[in-house]
Amino acid sequence: MKENITNHSLPKQEERIDLMLWFRMTRIYNQSIRKSNQHLKKWELSTAQFDVLVQVGSQERLSQQELAKNLFVTKGNITQLVSKMEKLRLIKREQEWKTKYLSLTEEGKECFYEVVPKQEHFQESQFSNLNYKEKKQLLNLLRKI
């Protein structure tokens, strides 16, 4: 009888590890977003606005549709986000027939060159407890998921 109980509890423990992994990944992600938002407050940017700044700043010009696709969000979310960034004078929109193109303003370019390296450095610091080999291992494991 004891053997049956032990064997029966093993699969539950193995199943539970999947749930524990999901919880851990969720906590890490949420913590990272909170820390990033706090770090980006210095420039009055959210992580979502930072993502837009990077996407648009990495290219000469980008359509709103391409931006939505790159960020995995709806066109409605992009419209709202871009409107806020236009008010901050970081992005300008240009309509060409049915397509809306986005580019950085001069203020947007200044912000891009100031904020992006600092945010990249900040993100790198989040992994400072891991050595290079551990980082590569983590990256490979995450790719498998």
N, C-alpha and C positions, 0 to 999 in steps of 0.2 A: 504494500500500500504506500509506503514511504517513497518508493521508487517512482510510482505513478504520479504522486504529488510533485516531486522534483522535476520530472519530465514534463509535466503539464505546465509548470510555472516558467520553464525556460522559453517557450515560444512567446509568452506574454512579455517577458523581459526583453526579448529580441524585438518584438513589435514596438514596445515602449521606447526603444532607443531611437526609432524613426521620429517619434513624436518629440522626444527630447532634442534631437537635432534640429527639427523645425522650430521649436521654441527658442533654442539658442541662436539660430540664424536670424529669426525675427527680432530678438532682443538686440543683437549686434547691429542689424540694419537700422532699427529705430534709434538706438543710441548714436549711431553715426550721423543720422539725419539731424537729430537734436544738436549734437556738437557742431555740425556743419552750419546749421542755421545760426547758432550762437556766434560762430566765427565770422560768418558773412554779415552779421548785423553791423559790423564796423563800416560796411559800405552800403548799408540799407538794402541788402539783397537777400532773397530766400534761396534755398537750394534749387528750386524750380527756375527762378530767374537766372541763377548762375548757369544752370544747364543751357538755357536759351542763349545767354551771353557767349558761352563756349561754342555752341553749335553755329551761331550766326557769325561770330568772330573768327572761326576757323575757316570760313569761306568768304569769298568776295560778296556773294549774294546767295540767298537761299529762299525758296518759296515757302509759304506758310504750310503748304501740304507736305513738303519734304521735311520740314521741322517737326511737324506732328508725327510723321512716320519715324523719324530718328529718335524721338523722345517717347514713343509708344503711348501717345495720348490722343484724345479726340481733337478735331478741328475747333470745337467750341472752347475747350480748355486753352488751346493755343491762342485763340482770338482774345480771350480774357487776359491771359498772361502778357501777350504782346501789347495790348492796350495799356496795361500798367507800365510796361517798360518804355512805351512811347511817352507817357506822361513824365517819366523820369529822364527823358531825353537821351536814352541809351540806344534806342532802335528807331529806325525810320522804315515806313512801309511805302512801297511804290506799286501801283496797279498797272499791269500791262495786260490789256484785254481782260481775260477772266482770272488771271493769276496775280496773286499778291506776293511781291518779293520783299524780303527783309534784308537790311544791312545795318551795320553799326554807324551811329553818328560819330562825330569827333569825340564827344564826351564818352560814348560807348567804347570807342577804341582805347581811350585813356584808361577807362575802368578795366577793360579786358587785359591790357598789359600790366596793370597794377595788381588786379585781384587774382587772375588765373595762376601765376606762379606761386603766390602766397597760399592759395587754396590747395594747390597740388602738394606743396610742402606740408601743409596741415594734414592732408589725407595720408601722405606717406608716414607721418608721425604716428598715425593710428596703428601701424603695423610694426612699430619699433621694438616690440617684445619678441618678434620673430626674426630669426637669422635668415639669410638668403635662401638656404636649402629648404627651410620650413615654409617660406613664402612660396617657393616654386611648387612644393608639395601641396600646399593649400590651394593654389591656383589650379593645379591638375585635378585635385579632388572635386573642386567646384565645377570644373568643366564637365566632369562625368555626370553631374546632376543635370 
